[in-house]
């Protein structure tokens, strides 16, 4: 088994080609080919995470996105944020989220607190 670290784009492409070929062969668990596939996928994942890390979303954009997913309106967030005018202030970056709001939004929308406590990009 000839496996090397992935340091360049060329190494990355070669590893992806090798993964593709191994997946086509559909190796059985416990074989050397299966182990090689597992190792290559782990290496590619680490390389991509390091080179192409995705930044966490803006907290307000995360709220808007989740509202859209769940079909919620500003009125529906009054439970977590307060009166509707306060909800609009938050959604328009005119008011910051408070710790109690963050706790309630985590419970209501299922957005991780780590995302909601970040400083908004438009603040």
Backbone as JSON Lines, residues from 0, in Angstrom:
{"i":0,"aa":"X","n":[0.86,-1.16,0.0],"ca":[0.0,0.0,0.0],"c":[0.91,1.23,0.0]}
{"i":1,"aa":"X","n":[0.84,2.03,-1.06],"ca":[1.66,3.22,-1.19],"c":[0.8,4.46,-0.95]}
{"i":2,"aa":"X","n":[0.79,4.94,0.3],"ca":[0.0,6.11,0.65],"c":[0.94,7.19,1.17]}
{"i":3,"aa":"X","n":[0.76,8.41,0.63],"ca":[1.6,9.53,1.02],"c":[0.7,10.68,1.49]}
{"i":4,"aa":"X","n":[1.25,11.62,2.25],"ca":[0.47,12.79,2.66],"c":[0.01,13.59,1.44]}
{"i":5,"aa":"X","n":[-1.08,14.28,1.58],"ca":[-1.6,15.14,0.52],"c":[-1.16,16.56,0.85]}
{"i":6,"aa":"X","n":[-0.26,17.08,0.0],"ca":[0.3,18.41,0.26],"c":[-0.02,19.41,-0.85]}
{"i":7,"aa":"X","n":[-0.32,18.92,-2.04],"ca":[-0.54,19.81,-3.18],"c":[-1.86,19.48,-3.86]}
{"i":8,"aa":"X","n":[-2.25,20.36,-4.79],"ca":[-3.46,20.09,-5.57],"c":[-3.3,18.82,-6.4]}
{"i":9,"aa":"X","n":[-2.1,18.59,-6.9],"ca":[-1.85,17.39,-7.7],"c":[-2.0,16.13,-6.83]}
{"i":10,"aa":"X","n":[-1.48,16.18,-5.61],"ca":[-1.64,15.06,-4.69],"c":[-3.12,14.82,-4.41]}
{"i":11,"aa":"X","n":[-3.86,15.92,-4.24],"ca":[-5.29,15.84,-3.96],"c":[-6.04,15.17,-5.11]}
{"i":12,"aa":"X","n":[-5.74,15.62,-6.35],"ca":[-6.39,15.03,-7.52],"c":[-6.07,13.54,-7.66]}
{"i":13,"aa":"X","n":[-4.81,13.2,-7.41],"ca":[-4.41,11.8,-7.51],"c":[-5.13,10.95,-6.46]}
{"i":14,"aa":"X","n":[-5.26,11.48,-5.27],"ca":[-5.96,10.74,-4.21],"c":[-7.43,10.57,-4.56]}
{"i":15,"aa":"X","n":[-8.05,11.6,-5.14],"ca":[-9.46,11.5,-5.55],"c":[-9.64,10.45,-6.65]}
{"i":16,"aa":"X","n":[-8.69,10.41,-7.58],"ca":[-8.77,9.38,-8.64],"c":[-8.66,7.98,-8.03]}
{"i":17,"aa":"X","n":[-7.74,7.83,-7.1],"ca":[-7.55,6.53,-6.44],"c":[-8.8,6.14,-5.65]}
{"i":18,"aa":"X","n":[-9.4,7.09,-4.96],"ca":[-10.64,6.83,-4.21],"c":[-11.73,6.38,-5.15]}
{"i":19,"aa":"X","n":[-11.85,7.08,-6.27],"ca":[-12.88,6.74,-7.25],"c":[-12.69,5.31,-7.77]}
{"i":20,"aa":"X","n":[-11.46,4.96,-8.09],"ca":[-11.18,3.61,-8.59],"c":[-11.49,2.55,-7.52]}
{"i":21,"aa":"X","n":[-11.11,2.83,-6.29],"ca":[-11.38,1.88,-5.21],"c":[-12.88,1.74,-4.95]}
{"i":22,"aa":"X","n":[-13.6,2.83,-5.04],"ca":[-15.05,2.76,-4.81],"c":[-15.73,1.96,-5.92]}
{"i":23,"aa":"X","n":[-15.24,2.1,-7.14],"ca":[-15.77,1.31,-8.26],"c":[-15.57,-0.18,-8.01]}
{"i":24,"aa":"X","n":[-14.43,-0.52,-7.41],"ca":[-14.12,-1.93,-7.14],"c":[-14.94,-2.46,-5.97]}
{"i":25,"aa":"X","n":[-15.49,-1.57,-5.15],"ca":[-16.32,-1.94,-4.01],"c":[-15.65,-3.01,-3.12]}
{"i":26,"aa":"X","n":[-14.52,-2.64,-2.5],"ca":[-13.78,-3.62,-1.69],"c":[-14.56,-4.05,-0.45]}
{"i":27,"aa":"X","n":[-14.33,-5.27,-0.04],"ca":[-14.98,-5.82,1.14],"c":[-14.27,-5.33,2.4]}
{"i":28,"aa":"X","n":[-15.05,-5.11,3.44],"ca":[-14.5,-4.69,4.74],"c":[-13.47,-5.72,5.21]}
{"i":29,"aa":"X","n":[-12.36,-5.2,5.73],"ca":[-11.31,-6.08,6.24],"c":[-10.22,-6.38,5.23]}
{"i":30,"aa":"X","n":[-10.41,-5.96,3.98],"ca":[-9.38,-6.2,2.97],"c":[-8.4,-5.02,2.94]}
{"i":31,"aa":"X","n":[-7.26,-5.23,2.32],"ca":[-6.25,-4.17,2.19],"c":[-6.8,-3.02,1.36]}
{"i":32,"aa":"X","n":[-7.59,-3.32,0.34],"ca":[-8.17,-2.28,-0.51],"c":[-9.15,-1.41,0.28]}
{"i":33,"aa":"X","n":[-9.94,-2.05,1.14],"ca":[-10.89,-1.31,1.97],"c":[-10.14,-0.38,2.92]}
{"i":34,"aa":"X","n":[-9.08,-0.9,3.53],"ca":[-8.27,-0.09,4.45],"c":[-7.63,1.09,3.71]}
{"i":35,"aa":"X","n":[-7.14,0.84,2.51],"ca":[-6.54,1.9,1.71],"c":[-7.58,2.98,1.4]}
{"i":36,"aa":"X","n":[-8.77,2.57,1.02],"ca":[-9.85,3.51,0.74],"c":[-10.16,4.35,1.98]}
{"i":37,"aa":"X","n":[-10.26,3.71,3.12],"ca":[-10.56,4.4,4.37],"c":[-9.48,5.43,4.7]}
{"i":38,"aa":"X","n":[-8.23,5.07,4.54],"ca":[-7.12,5.98,4.83],"c":[-7.1,7.15,3.85]}
{"i":39,"aa":"X","n":[-7.3,6.86,2.57],"ca":[-7.3,7.93,1.57],"c":[-8.44,8.92,1.8]}
{"i":40,"aa":"X","n":[-9.62,8.43,2.14],"ca":[-10.75,9.31,2.42],"c":[-10.44,10.2,3.62]}
{"i":41,"aa":"X","n":[-9.82,9.64,4.64],"ca":[-9.45,10.42,5.82],"c":[-8.43,11.49,5.46]}
{"i":42,"aa":"X","n":[-7.44,11.15,4.65],"ca":[-6.43,12.12,4.22],"c":[-7.04,13.25,3.39]}
{"i":43,"aa":"X","n":[-7.91,12.89,2.46],"ca":[-8.56,13.89,1.61],"c":[-9.44,14.8,2.46]}
{"i":44,"aa":"X","n":[-10.17,14.22,3.39],"ca":[-11.03,15.01,4.27],"c":[-10.2,16.02,5.06]}
{"i":45,"aa":"X","n":[-9.08,15.59,5.62],"ca":[-8.21,16.47,6.39],"c":[-7.63,17.58,5.5]}
{"i":46,"aa":"X","n":[-7.21,17.23,4.29],"ca":[-6.66,18.22,3.36],"c":[-7.72,19.27,3.0]}
{"i":47,"aa":"X","n":[-8.93,18.81,2.68],"ca":[-9.99,19.73,2.29],"c":[-10.43,20.61,3.46]}
{"i":48,"aa":"X","n":[-10.48,20.04,4.64],"ca":[-10.86,20.82,5.82],"c":[-9.84,21.93,6.08]}
{"i":49,"aa":"X","n":[-8.59,21.6,5.89],"ca":[-7.52,22.57,6.13],"c":[-7.5,23.65,5.05]}
{"i":50,"aa":"X","n":[-7.69,23.28,3.81],"ca":[-7.56,24.21,2.68],"c":[-8.85,24.95,2.35]}
{"i":51,"aa":"X","n":[-9.98,24.32,2.6],"ca":[-11.26,24.88,2.17],"c":[-12.24,24.95,3.33]}
{"i":52,"aa":"X","n":[-11.79,25.4,4.47],"ca":[-12.67,25.48,5.64],"c":[-13.82,26.44,5.36]}
{"i":53,"aa":"X","n":[-14.99,26.07,5.8],"ca":[-16.18,26.88,5.61],"c":[-16.41,27.69,6.89]}
{"i":54,"aa":"X","n":[-16.49,29.0,6.73],"ca":[-16.72,29.87,7.88],"c":[-18.15,29.71,8.38]}
{"i":55,"aa":"X","n":[-18.35,29.82,9.68],"ca":[-19.71,29.73,10.2],"c":[-20.56,30.89,9.68]}
{"i":56,"aa":"X","n":[-21.86,30.68,9.57],"ca":[-22.72,31.73,9.01],"c":[-22.92,32.89,9.97]}
{"i":57,"aa":"X","n":[-23.33,34.02,9.43],"ca":[-23.73,35.16,10.23],"c":[-24.94,34.75,11.07]}
{"i":58,"aa":"X","n":[-25.01,35.13,12.34],"ca":[-26.12,34.69,13.19],"c":[-27.49,35.08,12.66]}
{"i":59,"aa":"X","n":[-27.62,36.3,12.18],"ca":[-28.93,36.75,11.68],"c":[-29.3,36.01,10.4]}
{"i":60,"aa":"X","n":[-28.31,35.78,9.55],"ca":[-28.58,35.02,8.33],"c":[-28.96,33.58,8.66]}
{"i":61,"aa":"X","n":[-28.37,33.03,9.71],"ca":[-28.73,31.68,10.14],"c":[-30.19,31.65,10.62]}
{"i":62,"aa":"X","n":[-30.59,32.68,11.35],"ca":[-31.98,32.77,11.81],"c":[-32.92,32.88,10.62]}
{"i":63,"aa":"X","n":[-32.6,33.77,9.69],"ca":[-33.45,33.95,8.5],"c":[-33.57,32.65,7.7]}
{"i":64,"aa":"X","n":[-32.45,31.97,7.53],"ca":[-32.45,30.72,6.79],"c":[-33.34,29.68,7.47]}
{"i":65,"aa":"X","n":[-33.19,29.56,8.79],"ca":[-33.99,28.57,9.53],"c":[-35.47,28.94,9.51]}
{"i":66,"aa":"X","n":[-35.78,30.24,9.57],"ca":[-37.17,30.68,9.46],"c":[-37.76,30.24,8.13]}
{"i":67,"aa":"X","n":[-36.97,30.44,7.08],"ca":[-37.44,30.06,5.74],"c":[-37.66,28.55,5.66]}
{"i":68,"aa":"X","n":[-36.72,27.78,6.22],"ca":[-36.86,26.32,6.21],"c":[-38.13,25.86,6.91]}
{"i":69,"aa":"X","n":[-38.44,26.51,8.03],"ca":[-39.58,26.08,8.85],"c":[-40.87,26.81,8.49]}
{"i":70,"aa":"X","n":[-40.79,27.75,7.56],"ca":[-41.97,28.51,7.16],"c":[-42.46,29.44,8.26]}
{"i":71,"aa":"X","n":[-41.54,30.02,9.02],"ca":[-41.9,30.89,10.13],"c":[-41.9,32.35,9.7]}
{"i":72,"aa":"X","n":[-42.65,33.16,10.42],"ca":[-42.68,34.6,10.21],"c":[-42.07,35.28,11.43]}
{"i":73,"aa":"X","n":[-41.91,36.59,11.34],"ca":[-41.38,37.35,12.47],"c":[-42.27,37.18,13.7]}
{"i":74,"aa":"X","n":[-43.54,37.08,13.48],"ca":[-44.49,36.9,14.6],"c":[-44.2,35.6,15.36]}
{"i":75,"aa":"X","n":[-43.76,34.56,14.64],"ca":[-43.46,33.28,15.27],"c":[-42.23,33.36,16.19]}
{"i":76,"aa":"X","n":[-41.34,34.32,15.94],"ca":[-40.14,34.47,16.76],"c":[-40.39,35.31,18.0]}
{"i":77,"aa":"X","n":[-41.57,35.91,18.13],"ca":[-41.89,36.72,19.3],"c":[-41.73,35.93,20.59]}
{"i":78,"aa":"X","n":[-41.95,34.64,20.54],"ca":[-41.79,33.78,21.71],"c":[-40.35,33.81,22.21]}
{"i":79,"aa":"X","n":[-39.41,33.88,21.31],"ca":[-37.99,33.83,21.67],"c":[-37.36,35.21,21.83]}
{"i":80,"aa":"X","n":[-37.81,36.18,21.04],"ca":[-37.13,37.48,20.99],"c":[-37.91,38.57,21.71]}
{"i":81,"aa":"X","n":[-39.2,38.53,21.67],"ca":[-40.03,39.58,22.26],"c":[-41.04,40.04,21.24]}
{"i":82,"aa":"X","n":[-41.58,41.22,21.46],"ca":[-42.61,41.74,20.56],"c":[-42.11,41.78,19.12]}
{"i":83,"aa":"X","n":[-43.06,41.79,18.21],"ca":[-42.73,41.74,16.78],"c":[-41.8,42.86,16.35]}
{"i":84,"aa":"X","n":[-41.98,44.06,16.91],"ca":[-41.08,45.16,16.52],"c":[-39.64,44.87,16.95]}
{"i":85,"aa":"X","n":[-39.46,44.18,18.08],"ca":[-38.11,43.81,18.51],"c":[-37.53,42.74,17.58]}
{"i":86,"aa":"X","n":[-38.38,41.82,17.13],"ca":[-37.93,40.8,16.18],"c":[-37.39,41.47,14.92]}
{"i":87,"aa":"X","n":[-38.12,42.45,14.4],"ca":[-37.67,43.16,13.2],"c":[-36.38,43.93,13.45]}
{"i":88,"aa":"X","n":[-36.23,44.5,14.64],"ca":[-34.99,45.2,14.97],"c":[-33.81,44.24,14.94]}
{"i":89,"aa":"X","n":[-33.99,43.04,15.48],"ca":[-32.93,42.03,15.46],"c":[-32.64,41.59,14.03]}
{"i":90,"aa":"X","n":[-33.68,41.28,13.27],"ca":[-33.5,40.8,11.91],"c":[-32.91,41.86,10.98]}
{"i":91,"aa":"X","n":[-33.05,43.13,11.33],"ca":[-32.5,44.23,10.53],"c":[-31.2,44.76,11.12]}
{"i":92,"aa":"X","n":[-30.58,44.01,12.02],"ca":[-29.29,44.35,12.61],"c":[-29.32,45.66,13.4]}
{"i":93,"aa":"X","n":[-30.46,46.04,13.92],"ca":[-30.56,47.27,14.71],"c":[-30.5,46.96,16.21]}
{"i":94,"aa":"X","n":[-30.65,45.72,16.58],"ca":[-30.59,45.28,17.97],"c":[-29.81,43.98,18.03]}
{"i":95,"aa":"X","n":[-28.94,43.86,19.01],"ca":[-28.16,42.63,19.18],"c":[-28.96,41.58,19.92]}
{"i":96,"aa":"X","n":[-28.59,40.34,19.69],"ca":[-29.2,39.25,20.43],"c":[-28.69,39.26,21.87]}
{"i":97,"aa":"X","n":[-29.57,38.98,22.81],"ca":[-29.17,38.86,24.21],"c":[-29.02,37.38,24.55]}
{"i":98,"aa":"X","n":[-28.41,37.1,25.68],"ca":[-28.23,35.71,26.1],"c":[-29.57,35.0,26.24]}
{"i":99,"aa":"X","n":[-30.58,35.59,26.88],"ca":[-31.88,34.9,26.94],"c":[-32.49,34.63,25.56]}
{"i":100,"aa":"X","n":[-32.32,35.59,24.63],"ca":[-32.82,35.39,23.26],"c":[-32.11,34.21,22.62]}
{"i":101,"aa":"X","n":[-30.8,34.16,22.79],"ca":[-30.0,33.08,22.19],"c":[-30.45,31.73,22.72]}
{"i":102,"aa":"X","n":[-30.65,31.65,24.02],"ca":[-31.1,30.38,24.62],"c":[-32.44,29.94,24.03]}
{"i":103,"aa":"X","n":[-33.37,30.89,23.94],"ca":[-34.7,30.56,23.41],"c":[-34.65,30.21,21.92]}
{"i":104,"aa":"X","n":[-33.83,30.95,21.16],"ca":[-33.71,30.65,19.73],"c":[-33.08,29.28,19.5]}
{"i":105,"aa":"X","n":[-32.11,28.92,20.35],"ca":[-31.51,27.58,20.24],"c":[-32.59,26.51,20.4]}
{"i":106,"aa":"X","n":[-33.44,26.7,21.39],"ca":[-34.5,25.72,21.64],"c":[-35.56,25.74,20.54]}
{"i":107,"aa":"X","n":[-35.95,26.92,20.11],"ca":[-37.02,27.04,19.11],"c":[-36.58,26.64,17.71]}
{"i":108,"aa":"X","n":[-35.41,27.1,17.3],"ca":[-34.97,26.89,15.93],"c":[-33.94,25.78,15.75]}
{"i":109,"aa":"X","n":[-33.31,25.36,16.84],"ca":[-32.3,24.32,16.74],"c":[-30.98,24.82,16.15]}
{"i":110,"aa":"X","n":[-30.74,26.12,16.26],"ca":[-29.47,26.68,15.79],"c":[-28.48,26.61,16.94]}
{"i":111,"aa":"X","n":[-27.29,26.08,16.72],"ca":[-26.3,25.98,17.8],"c":[-25.95,27.36,18.37]}
{"i":112,"aa":"X","n":[-25.75,27.41,19.67],"ca":[-25.4,28.67,20.35],"c":[-24.11,29.25,19.8]}
{"i":113,"aa":"X","n":[-23.16,28.39,19.39],"ca":[-21.89,28.88,18.86],"c":[-22.1,29.8,17.67]}
{"i":114,"aa":"X","n":[-23.13,29.56,16.9],"ca":[-23.42,30.4,15.74],"c":[-24.09,31.7,16.18]}
{"i":115,"aa":"X","n":[-25.04,31.59,17.1],"ca":[-25.8,32.77,17.51],"c":[-25.01,33.77,18.35]}
{"i":116,"aa":"X","n":[-23.97,33.3,19.05],"ca":[-23.2,34.23,19.89],"c":[-22.15,35.01,19.1]}
{"i":117,"aa":"X","n":[-21.92,34.61,17.86],"ca":[-20.95,35.33,17.03],"c":[-21.43,36.75,16.75]}
{"i":118,"aa":"X","n":[-20.48,37.64,16.55],"ca":[-20.8,39.01,16.17],"c":[-21.35,38.99,14.74]}
{"i":119,"aa":"X","n":[-22.44,39.69,14.53],"ca":[-23.03,39.76,13.19],"c":[-22.1,40.54,12.28]}
{"i":120,"aa":"X","n":[-21.99,40.12,11.05],"ca":[-21.11,40.77,10.07],"c":[-21.56,42.18,9.74]}
{"i":121,"aa":"X","n":[-22.84,42.45,9.87],"ca":[-23.38,43.77,9.51],"c":[-23.55,44.68,10.72]}
{"i":122,"aa":"X","n":[-23.17,44.19,11.9],"ca":[-23.36,45.01,13.11],"c":[-22.41,46.17,13.15]}
